[in-house]
Amino acid sequence: MAEGATSHNSVNETIGILLARNASNHGSNIAMREKERGIWKESTWREYSEDVLACAAGLEKIGVKPGKAVLILGDNRARLYGGMLAISLLGAYAMPAYPGATLDELQHFLGEADIVAAIAEDQEQVDKILEIRDAGASGIEHIIYDETRGLGFYEDDGLMSWDHLIEIGLHDLNEIPSRREELLHRAGPDDPAIFLHSSGTTGKPKGIVLSQKNVLTAAKNGHDAGAFGEDEDILAYLPMAWVGDYAITVAAALRYRFTVNVPERQETVVRDMREIAPTFYLAAPRSWDQMLTTIQVGMEDSTPLKKWLYHFFMDRAIAAETRKLNGKSGGALEPLGRLLGEALVFGPIKDQFGMSRLKSAFTGGEAIGEDTFVFYRALGIKLRQLYGQTEISAISAIQAPNEVRLHTVGTPAPGVEVKIDDSGQIMLRSNSVFSGYFNKPEASAEALQDGWLLTGDAGYLEENGQLVVLGRVSEVMYTAGGERYVPNYIENRLKFSPYIKDAAVLGSGLDELTAMVCVDFEAVGHWAEVNGVPYVSYADLSQRDEVATLLREAFSRVNKAVTEPLQLKRFVSLPKEFDPDDGEITRTRKLRRKVVQERYADVIAALYDGSKEVHVSAQVTYETGEVGKVEKNLPIREV
Amino acid sequence: MFYRLSGVHHANYVSDSRIFKVPADRNLAIFIFLFGLAAPFLLPSLYLNSYMLPWLIWTAAALGLNLVTGWAGQLHLGYAAVMAVGAYSAIHAARFGVPWEFALIIGGLASSVIGSLFAFAALRVKGLYLALTTLAMQFVMDWVLTHSPAISGGSHASLQSPTLALLGQDITSDTGYYYVAFGWCVLVTIFMLNLKRTGLGRALVAVREKDFAAAILGVNSFYYKILAFAASSFIAGVSGALLVATFFFLAAPEQFSVAVSIQVLAMVIVGGLGSIIGSYLGVALILLVPGLVNGIVAGGSQSLGMQINVETLAHIPNAVYGALIVIILLIEPLGLGKLYGNIRDYLMVWPFDQLRK
């Protein structure tokens, strides 16, 4: 597979070798910072490596070996990251799951691989594992937990604290002096680094095993493409089961000695981010949108002078940035406005959000709205797009800092080859491409052809080498009139409105396009407060006429951007948000079209049969796992 | 806008309990300190010894009163009397031949002993009764001073202060006096800044908020009240002694009359209870603004060619100055310190209106 242009980017390092190198050459640099009770507890590479080794020795004692898997369950914790590395040292599968994963989803994982142990964050996650164990998964013999609170009186078999595991491991390490060396050099480049899952927009998630060579090559590709340098400060806040988090927080951090900062809790991420002020930040477009909404709402609530200053500088900066995107140059006073704006408005805003030290800021996973994109560029944050898949260890193409276009995702990273097949599908080849879905030869054969990865994305290469991604090949649909469209493309444009959180565009095989949307509770709720629109709940707010007017504006904006036959004619605002717990979207918030079409069949029918109103009873899964219903009459709105 | 907080994190509790957590605050403090150091070279000597020097000494004194009134919450109307004890003791000691370093400490200790002895009796009552008792102390002290020639030299006499000498060095120049006052004020300020983050400071605040609630928490409120009086009296004593040694050069009973007590209390209240920067601002307002207003009114009437008779001219500044205090307390009842805090908060959340949740 490693031939031609890609061969020079092959790395023969392993996680163990890199860990040993960091511990010996940069032993006193900070590897991990974890916030606990307001204090950032630091551990150096030497300490971190010792912890990983002890954990590996301990895991081996309790029966973790190649071919077996260990479930990682919880929010980002330094110890869970250490545990993943330890599992890689042993050549076993580290299998992270989303902390919000339901029992069904976990059951699916169990069916795939031989899970012998689990490392859990706290009591909540331990309870979950105990529950699936009671349901028949007796293979999980050991459960290791990080946070001891609430677990003092648990007497279940195989339950042990992290400290106890380390104790076992240290005892073992100290008995045989050569164990450390041996553990660090045991696994080879082709041994597994991580066991991830595809997002599963269609059907069950597929297992994806990335080897140590895959993930470390991806890290090198990213570095060579200029995504990050050495010794970056990063915030580990992305879900651990997402490939983006592994590629940056584990692989790149190991290879380029980042300091990984783990926030205290999910709820404190914003504050912790300000305290750390990372130099590298990767977020989904949704997070950037959210932050933009927070800034805008905050500014609207501000005092007149501050508001005036903000608009004065921001409006000019946005205009200047838009001109730049369109290839025009600005006026003579532009640099002056930039300078003053930076001191008075942009700098303080960046400071409030911990973005003042950012060297590289990335958005990835989905298309980003022009407004959002331009806003951050105007703020002085060099936001760039990143394109990648789980199958290629997250990094395929990256925009260079000074050649940013909205419609492209940048040039392919060094070490990644791109080819467009006859059907217009993007194909990729690199040493970071995985070697096939876990135990799914047919699916693997479909995805890999002669070492090329079929991404399933439609796209093309521009003459200057920039890659353009259009959307999923499987999602190209046709109306009854034969008009070709990509629903995801239109949905993304709808979602660029701050008031729309999720959207599902309908019309495949039908005369015209319509849509179901979920309003953004925070943004619309605030808008309602400011404009004196009374509401009692999400279900109530989403159906108000005033809100419908607001949504209509967003629709007409989208309609202006698409051709006549693809204009959206009617829409329904749903009385509940799409929720991964209800299966309507994946944990990475991608639409599960089939589920949505089944569940809202009545609504879809009503959108096309000319009715004025439709009764809907939507299913809601509560955090306890109970299922409830939301009943509501929804008016059908004309755009 | 000036307050940048991103990237400020603490890897241990020692760093988390620093005096200045915000870099901008620390920079401001350093700037003010450097300005204070360089003042003799920047300001003409008139300004130095008739404005800066009394300002610094009165600030040290006001901080002492703030300790007992702002932190421990005990109203004190006899503060000038305590200062008098320190001033007379120190000068007598110095005249007796004790080196000034020790004489100042003797002054402080004498104040401390008398202040806390008195507090023993006074603290049996609370609130307004305590205020009245401290006022009684003021009158007792006035009476003692005017009626015991051994201490003050008699009712209309004054006591010459010997030449100030510290570390074997005679201090006679304006610059020298200024630095002595500056050094003392810095010492007291550092003490007060640290007080906030010690167990003692927290205990005092607990006593202030509700003494019996503090007692329930295990804080011996009587003990801490006495301690507050003792520490505050020490500061008062040394400040009183330095006031005489560097500014008045002779001690007379009317320098420490009840009016002065009220004035120091006014400095603390206008400045803001429990606020350190407030004490500086409060003293500046009470001490320096009358002169300033005087100058403005006189200069203004002259340049406008108005013929105002001398008596009116003397009263206008007083009226303006009184009005100024009323206006400030109307705008912000918590004083100038809080006013500064409001401006700081406004800039701290810039360009937003409030802290993001």
Contacts between the chains, C-beta under 8 A, distances in Angstrom:
chain1	res1	chain2	res2	distance
A	33	B	9	7.9
A	33	B	11	7.3
A	38	B	10	7.6
A	38	B	16	6.7
A	39	B	10	5.9
A	39	B	11	6.8
A	39	B	12	6.3
A	39	B	13	6.2
A	39	B	16	6.3
A	40	B	9	5.1
A	40	B	10	6.5
A	40	B	11	5.0
A	41	B	11	7.4
A	42	B	11	5.1
A	270	B	356	7.2
A	274	B	5	6.4
A	274	B	6	5.0
A	275	B	5	8.0
A	275	B	6	7.5
A	275	B	7	7.3
A	275	B	8	6.3
A	275	B	9	4.0
A	276	B	7	7.0
A	276	B	9	6.0
A	277	B	6	4.0
A	277	B	7	3.7
A	294	B	356	6.8
A	298	B	352	4.5
A	298	B	353	7.4
A	298	B	356	6.3
A	299	B	351	6.9
A	299	B	352	7.1
A	301	B	352	7.6
A	301	B	353	5.4
A	301	B	354	7.5
A	302	B	351	6.3
A	302	B	352	5.6
A	302	B	353	4.2
A	303	B	346	8.0
A	303	B	353	5.5
A	306	B	350	6.7
A	306	B	351	4.5
A	306	B	352	7.4
A	306	B	353	7.0
A	309	B	351	6.6
A	310	B	351	5.3
A	343	B	1	7.8
A	344	B	1	6.6
A	344	B	351	7.7
A	345	B	351	5.6
A	347	B	4	7.7
A	348	B	1	5.5
A	348	B	4	7.8
A	348	B	350	4.9
A	348	B	351	5.5
A	349	B	351	6.4
A	350	B	6	7.5
A	351	B	4	4.8
A	351	B	5	6.4
A	351	B	6	4.7
A	352	B	6	7.7
A	352	B	349	7.7
A	352	B	352	6.7
A	352	B	356	6.8
A	353	B	6	7.8
A	354	B	6	4.6
A	354	B	7	7.5
A	355	B	6	7.4
A	356	B	4	6.9
A	356	B	6	4.7
A	356	B	7	7.1
A	357	B	6	7.0
A	357	B	7	5.9
